[in-house]
Amino acid sequence: MMHVHIPAHGLVRTTIKVPSALQKGDVIPRTWLALPRTKAAAIARDLPWYFTGEPCPHGHVSIRKVTCSGCPACRREGRG
C-alpha cells in the first residue's frame, strides 16, 4: 500500500518507499493515483489511461495509454 501526503496544490509527494519505481520524495499528480493500476482494469472501466507506478522501458514513471501502453514522456521524446 502506498502512503502519501496530499498537499492542497494537487501534487502528491510520496512519504515512504513504495514497491515500485517511485521513491520517497517523488512528486506525482494526484489524479494519477485515482487511475486503475493495470491496463486490463482501465479497459474494463472504459478509461483511456492507467498508472502502474512502474517505469516504462525508458525509465519514465508516468501514466500510460490503454491503446498503446506508451507513456507521454516517451511520446514527447519521439520514442512512442
N, C-alpha and C positions, 0 to 999 in steps of 0.2 A: 504494500500500500504506500502511495506517495503522500507525504505530509508536506503541505505548502503553506506559505504565508501569502495572503492575497491582499495587497495594498489597494487603496482607492483608485489608483491610476490605471487599473485594468491589466497590469502585467503581474506575473506570478514569479516569485523568487523561491526556488526550492530551498528548503531548510535542512534536509538530510540527503545523504547519498541514496539514490534510488537504484533498483536493479535494472538499470538501462544506461544509456549514454549520457543521461542528464547527471550533472554533478552539482554538489552543494554550491549555491550562489548563481546557478544558471537562471536566466530570465526567459520566460516563455509567455505568450499571450494567454490570458485567462480562458478565452474561447476555445483554445486547443484542448484543454482538459475536459471540456464537455463533449468532444468528438468521440466516436467509437474508437476502440483500441485496435481493431482489426478491419481489414478490407471487407471480409465477409459480413461483419456486423454493420458496416456502413452501407453495403449493398442492401442488406435486409431492411434497413431503416430508410432506404432511398435517399442517402446523403452523398454528395459529391466528394467529400473529404474525410480522412480519418487521421488519427495521430497515435503512433506506436510508442513514441519516446525513444526509439532506437534510431541510429544514424542510417542514412542512405548509403549506398556503396561509395559515395564520395565524401562521406563524413558529416553531412548536414543533418542536424536534428530539427526536423520540420514536419509540417503536415504533409500528407501525401494524397494525390488524386486517385480516386477509385478507378478511373478509366485506364490509367497507365502505371499506377504505383509510383509515379515520379514526384519529386519534391520541387517546390517553386524555386529554391535556390539553384538547383541544377538547371532548371529551365532558363533562369536569368543568365547563367554562365554558358548557355548554349549546349548543355550536355543532355538535355532531356527533351 
